[in-house]
Amino acid sequence: MEINLIGTLTMFKTMGMLPNFSELARVFGKDRHTIKNMYVGKENKKRKKKPSELDPYKDEIIEVLSHPGTKIKAAYWYFKNEKHLKCDYDNFKVYARKNRLLEEAKSGVPHPLYETDPGEQLQVDWVESIKLSTINGEIMDFNLFSATLGYSRLHYFEYTEFKQESDFKRCLIHFFKKIGGTTKEVLTDNMAAIVNVNNGQRNIHPSVVQFFKDLGLTLRLCQVRTPQTKGKDEVSNKFAQWLNAYDGKIENKEHLLRIIDKLNIDINNQKNTRTNIPPVLLFKKEKEYLSPLPNIELLNSYEDEMRSCKVPSTFVIEYKGAKYSVPPYLITKTVNYKEANGKLFIYYKRDLVAEHKLTKQYSINYHSDHYKKGLINKLASDDDIDELTAKNLAKFKNFGD
């Protein structure tokens, strides 16, 4: 029957006649649309490929999948959180498999090792969304700014609650101050703190361009699909996993910061697997090739840009080792703060919510009205609240009023 149908259609084509598809459907027992498609030919019925929401991210997806151990599910989780994709996991998986992205990412393309000259390059990245619990069961959710000198492999982790542009600038300045100079260039990937990606085009934030111009440095972005370019920092990031051993054993944020400082020391004092020399020793040579630090006032102006933090249950935020209170209703909210003229100004949604005189490290500064409001749900009478507030605040050497 199929052969007879094909022969009939061929005859009509040869004679240049348009068949009655409905009649042929009745005779041969097939759908008229199927017969019409057979007559017209598939080459004339090719569907136009519908663009996918994922097309602009194709190269980035391959880059993420190229990391050892990264599966499609992990890549989807990353893009959903960082790029706010609307598609679900099934569609993401179909797209990745249809376009053979995993195979391309694991294609075994050779990546020869290369070295940079002393003082030439600093590689930076984030270790994101680390979650550790304290001895009291409180979950600490934070990130690590990660920086590695290309020649000596001297490494640096810094605690950050956020991954904003101001965090990037501040941490970079902290590291340059720590080592007493700057490299010629800074190498990083498409971190959202400093780069916008639209339709596959990478655009560095104008304020970041100005920042690097002021510092006299070159910012270089990794080539798409070449995460190995900043492999020295990627390798060092594995040390962040050492923090997992402290899960459930951390006393507070100050304890965590001390652990991170100790981690930095230990990393730099053990032999590097590539150079077979501890980074702290090789840095002695690299330090001679660093460029001088830019104007200190310029660095301080960038370092003192508005910062952000999430208010804990104690409704005090930390700044330069001291603690400063905010109204208790801001617990779990994100506030911004900035130092000016010897004071700390704290804002919530552009409204000034607290103002404190700066005090020495380790001091605790509660406004009495903040403290009272924090006790309202704990005590029966206002007299009790006033008495306990006065008694507890008297125990602190410094507090604002």
N, C-alpha and C positions, 0 to 999 in steps of 0.2 A: 504493500500500500504506500509506504514511504517513498519507494523508488518510483512508483507511478506518479505520485504527486510531484516529485522533483522533475521528472520527465515532462509533465504537463506544464509546469512553470517555465522550464527551459524552452519549450515550444512557444509559449506566449512571448517570452523575451526575444526569441529569434524573429518572430513575426512583428515585434514592436507593438504588441497589443497589451492593454491593461486588463487582466482577468477580473472576473466577478468573484471576489474573495468570499463573499457570503455563500455563493453557490458551491464553490470549491470546498468550503467548510462543511456543507451539508453532505456532499458526495464522499469526501475522504474522512469525515468524522473528526475534524480538528478545529481548533479555535481559529476564527478568521484573522485575528491579529497575529497568530503564530505563522499562518500561511503568508500573510502580507510581509512579515519580517523576512521569511525565507525568500520571497520574491525580490524585495528591495535589496536585501543583502546586509549583513551585519556591519560591513565597512561603512555604510551610510547611516547607521543607527548608533554609532558610538556615543555614549553618554559623556557629557561634559563633567570633568572631575570637580566635585564640590570641595571648595577650600575648607580645611579643618582649622579649628581654634588652635590646634597644636602646631600648625605649620611654622609660625614664627619662632617656636621654641625647639624646632627639630635638632639643630646643632647643639643646643644646650642640653637637651635630653641625652644625646649621645655622649656628651662630656660627662654628665652625672653618672651614666651607666658604665663609663669606662673605669670608674673607681673600683678597686678590688672589693668583691663581696657585695656590690650594690645590685639589687634585683629590681625588676620593674615596679614591684609594690613600693619599695623604698623610694624609687625615683618619683613615683606618683605622689607619695606623701610629701616629699620635698617641694614639688612644683605646686601642689595644692596650698601649702602653707606660705611659700615665698612668692608665688606668682598669682595666687588666688584664682586658680583654674575653676571653671564652672562644670567641666565634664566629670563624669564619675570614673571610678577605677576601671570598669569593664571597657569603656570607650578608650581610655588611655592605653590599656593593655592591647586592645585590637590595633590601635594606631601604631604602637611600638612594634608589634609582631608583623603587621602588614608591610611596614616600611623597613623591616629587618634591622631595627636600630640597635638591638642588643648584640646581634652578630657583628654589626659595624663597629660598635664600641669595643668588642673583644676580638677584633680582627687580627691582633698580633702585629700591628704596625710597629716597626722598630723605633725606639726612642733612645738614642745614644746619650750616655752621660756627658755632661759638660760642666765646666768650672767657671766661676767668675773671679775677677781680680780682687785683691783686697780693697775694701772701701767702695766697691762698685755698686753692690745691690743689697737691698733688704726685701725679703719676701714676707708678706703679711696676709692674714686670713682670720676667720672667726672659728672657734669651736663652739657650736651653738647648742642652746637648750639643754644644759646639764642640770640634772635634778638629783639632789642629795638631801637626805633627811638628817635633822639634828637629833641629839639625844632625847629631846622632848617631843619628837615626832613631827616637828615643823618642816615643811618642804621648802628647800632653797632652790629656786629656779634661776639660773644665771648663765652667762656666756663667758668665754675667755677670748680676749684679743690675743692673737698669736703672731709673733714676729721672729724671723730667723735671718741672721746675716749670711749672705751667700757664700762667703769665703771661709770664715771660721766656724760657721754653724752655731754661733752664740745664740741662744734662744731665750725668749721672754714671753711669759703668760701674764695677763692682767685681767682681773675680775671686772666685769661690766654687767649691769642689769639689763641694758638695752644695747642695740646695735645701730645706733643713730649716727649721723654724720659727725655730731659733736663728740660722740664717744670715740670714733675713729681718729679724729684730729687729736683729742686729748691723750689717748693711749700712745699714738705715734710720737707726740712731743715728749711724753714721759720716758719712752725708750731712748730717744735721742739724747735727752738730758742725762739719762743713766749711763750711757756709753761715752758721753762727752763729745759727740760730733754727729755728723750725718753722712749717709751714703750718697752716691751720685743719683741713684734712682730707687724708686719703690715699686715693687712688682706685686700685683694682686689680680683677683679675678673680678667677675661682675657683681661684687657685693652691693646689695641694694642700698647700703648706707651712702654710697658715693656715685653709683651708676644707675641710670635709667635705661631699660631695654624696651624699645618700641619697634615692632615689626622687624625684629632681628637687628636693629641698629642700636649700637651702644653709645650713650651720651653721658659723659662725666658731668656731674653737677657743676654749674658755673662757679659756685662758691668754693668748691674743691679745687677747681682749676686755679682760682686766685690764691688759695691757700698754698699750693705747691709753687706757684710763681713767687709768692712772698718768701718762701723758705729756700728758693733757689734750687729746687729739686725737680726731677722728672718722674711723673707717674706713668707707669706702663702697665697696660692690661694684658693678661695672658691671651694668646690666640685661642679662639673658640675651638673646643674639642682637644685642647692640649693642657689638661690639668697637671701633667708631669712637668710643665715648664717651671712651676713653683713647687717642685717635688721636695725640696729641702725642708720647706715649712710643713708640707703635708706629712712628711716622715716624722717631724718633731711633734706634730699634733697627737700622735699615738700616746705620748706621755700623759696626756690629759686623762687617759683611762686609769692611771694610777690613783686618781682621786676617788674612784669607785670603792676602794678599800676603806674609805672613811665614811661610807654611807651608814647613818645611824650613830656615828661617833663624834660628829661635829657639835661643839658647844654653842657657837654663835657665829655671826659674820666675821668678827675679829679673829676668831680661831681659824676660820676658813682662809682668810687672807694670809695668816701666818703659814698655813699649810702650802698655799700657792707660792709664797716666797721661798719656802724650803724646797719645793719642787723645782723652781727655777735654778736654785743653787746646785741641786743634785744632778739635774740634766746637764748642766754646763761643766760639771767636774768629772763626768764619766766619759770614757773613750767613745768618740763618734765612730759608727760602723763603717763609714766611707773613708774618713781621713786617718782613723786609728789614733787620733790625738784628742784629748779633751778640749772642747770649744774654748774654755777659759784660757788655756795656754796659747792656742792658735790666735785668739783675739789680741794677745799682746802685740803680735805682728800687724794684724789688721788695723788696730787702733791708730797706728802711725799714718795710715792712708785715709783716715776719715777727714771729711771737710769740717771746718770750724762751725760751731753752732751759730745760727742766725741771731740777730739782736734779741736779747733776753726779754725786753719789753714786748716785742712782737710775739714771741712764744707765749708769754704770760697772757697776752690779750686773747689769743686763741684758746689757751688752756682754761681761761675763766669764762668761756661762753656758757650760756644757759645749759644746765644739766637736768636730768630727769631721774626719778626713782619712785618705787612703789612704797607706800606707807605701810609699815608693819603694825602688828597688834599693839605695840608699845607706843604708837603714834609719835615716834621720834625718828628723824632722818639723820644720817651720818654725813658729816662734811669735815674733811681734814682731821679725822680722828675724834672729833667731838660730836655730841648728839644734840639735836634741836627739835623742839616739839611743834606739832601742828594740831589743829582741832581734831578731836577723835572721829568725827564723821568722815574724815578722809582716809580712814583705815581701808586698805586694799586699793585705794585710788592712786593714780600716778600724778605726782606734783613736779613742778619745775622749780629750780632754785639757782640763785646767782649771788656771788659776792660783790659788794661795792662799798667803798669807804668804811671798811672795817666792820661791816654788817653782812648778815645773810638774809636775803629776801626770798621768801617762798611763795610760789604762785600755784593756783589751781584754776585752770581754764582762763588764764589771763588776769584773774583776780588775786590781789595780794592777800594771803591768808595768815601769814606770820612774818615777823621781823625780829631778828635776834642780833645782839652784839656777838662778834666772834670771840670765842674763848679758847683756852689751851686744850691740847690734846687730852682725850679721855674724860673730859668734863661732860656733865649732863645738864641740859638747859630746858627746863619745863616752864612755860608760862603758867601762872597759877590758875587762870581760867580754863586752860586746856586740861590741866590735871583734875580740876574739879569736875568737869564734864565727863572725864573718864571714870570717875568714881560714882556718878549718879545712880547707875544701875546696881551698885554693889552695897550701898549703905542706905539706912532707913531714913535718916533725917539730915537736913542741911547743916545742923550743928556738927554732926559726926563728920560730914564732908569737909567743912572748914577746918576742923581740928586735925583730921588726918592729913589734909593737904599741907597745912602749915608744918606739921611734924615731919612728913616725908620730904618736903622740899628743903627743910632745914638740914637734911642729911647730905644734900648736894651742895658742893662748894659754889657752883655757878648756876644761876638760873635767871631767866629774864622775867620782867614784869611790866 
